[in-house]
């Protein structure tokens, strides 16, 4: 099978009214297409390398279909949904539906995207973002995001998973858009609406594992390998025997999101768990295909990696022996920031000393650039000189909130004032900022871990796993039941709190931060003239930024004490642009007077000066 960047080949697709079906099933002796509503059974023709194909006028858009496999050891057949199905209206065990990518009429074909350097990212979970928990509910809230200043939304995974409640990382049909969210047409309508309002769309995709329920892929081919393991089960086979078919399957998936759904960027989940020791890493191969498609379409498409390795090979271009990812999540900035804010240095936080490591994160992007890591018990990381837009930072995200026992948010853990300091720390940095849904108004709703597998044994296994994970946490509250609908409902955002004074003040604060980031070059992505200095005796950090003749000084006080600013002698000529302790942001000080330079920084506050 040849990959065509202009049209999907794998699975069932329509062209000029004819249905073409390609199935990768090297384990099969024979393969049939079955259309129950038409009592139709059509044999597929065997091709090289495990592919089976069929072209027919008998299948039309909207038909339900299944794939019948005859195995090597028995003539008896088994019937499964299509692993490359575009729509599973009845869930992971139901029939696949023939879907025509060409039917939807795009309204904003002139959208050319926005530069990665302009991304202000807002991560969200479709099911808990709105009351209705679907694409339409999200679309109805887009004006809130525009008013906030967001330029890109990042959708947690949408690949079809079992049940209706899941973070999305249990997907088992990588090409099928979750039915309970609105299916493929619902996603296209959402993307269209986002582009109409100038918002780019990032989609979180999972290429390191499949979920535990409804994974039919192993019945067809060698999608997994025993050579490696992941924390979530068998590793996807990117370099073992029969891996060519697997590689092509996922390359096709990447291209589909960009070409057929007009997605602007992909966030690739946990790429450190993608194991590939072949001559060309699968990420580099994906990057090359995306580059060709972008050149042809005239629109940039971005690949952003979640990466738990301080390894710049992942974000270096392919022509410099890298893997060609355009950017990466940087958890280290978050960890150093959290410890600076007073969270205990336990678990993976044990590698971080707080304010000093936060200063290093500002200066070097990576905290560990070859030093010994006590948590990993080895030397870790390498230095880098990559541009600021290649690093995505945050004070909260779905993992750092949801993987806590109770899913508490920053304002609940460390208080209103310190939560503002953490937000300011993100937007002052020379990196791309990401915020997690609801943090902009200090949402009081948790984001907890939830599932709704149809297999009761799986739900019980998840319960036991969560209890084991938190067995050493002696907490007066009970661990939320991940399979209970109540846990999911508790995680829905509290939009009703938005008009209340405290929440409105936090929202105004985030708007001010984003506006400053956008309008002041010194707060942009230039790393070259960035200098952070830690004052450990004060638990205070100063950050000096300079770009295009403009200067910024940010002072972050993580301590519970006020501090005299007499130790700073270089504020002459600066204007005060933001004081998080001002009354309009829920503090006690008068509103900012740009011409008045304060002599004291309040406890748990941030000052931003511009010249």
Buried (B, 14 or more C-beta within 10 A) or exposed (E): BEBEBEBBBBBBBBEEEEBBBBBBBBBBBBBBBBBEEEEBEBEBEBEEEBBBBBBBEEBBEEBBBBBBBBBEEEEEBBEBBBBBBBBBBEBBBBBBBBBBBEEBEEEEEEBEBBEBEBBBBBBBBBBBBBEBBBBBBBBEBBEBBBEBBBBBBBBBBBBBBBBBBBBBBBBBBBBBBBBBBBBBBBBBBBBBBBBEEEBBBBBBBBBBBBBBBBBBBEBBBBBBBEEBEBEBBBBBBBBBEBBBBBBBBBBBBBBBBBBBBBBBBBBBBBBBBBBBEEEEBBBBBBBBBBBEBBEEBEBBBBBBBBBBBBBBBBBBBBEEEBBBBBBBBBBBBBBBBBBBBBBEBEEBBBBBBBBBBBBBBBBBBBBBBEEEBEBEEEEBBBEBEBBBBBBBBBBBBBBBBBEBBBBBBBBBBBBBBBBBBBBBBBBBBBBBBBBBBBBBBBBBBBBBBBBBBEBEEBBEBBBEEBEEEBEEEEEEEEBBBBBBEEBBEBBBBBBEBBEEEBBBBBBBBBBBBBBBBBEBBBBBBBBEBBEBBBBEEBBBBBBBBBBEEBBBBBBBBBBEEBBEBEEBEEBEEBBBBBBBBBEBBBBEBEEBEEEEBBEBBBBBBBBBBBB
